[in-house]
């Protein structure tokens, strides 16, 4: 949908509470899931740009942690901090 200029290998960790919901949906043509012993899943995909996936990650709230790339984790962290600032006033 929103393509960027650079390709990224993305890894996201979803906690056990959201793992089944995420795994039950076809989100991306390159998606891959790795189930972990604690019930969480590692979601992997390859995306062309980060703008679109950032909003999807943020919609998952505290149930999703960006494992890679570092650039994506930093952008999500900055946006989450900006949201927190708006609600703390």
Beta strands, then each sheet from edge to edge (+ up, - down):
strand 1: 7-14
strand 2: 32-35
strand 3: 41-48
strand 4: 64-68
sheet 1: 2+ 3- 1+ 4-
end
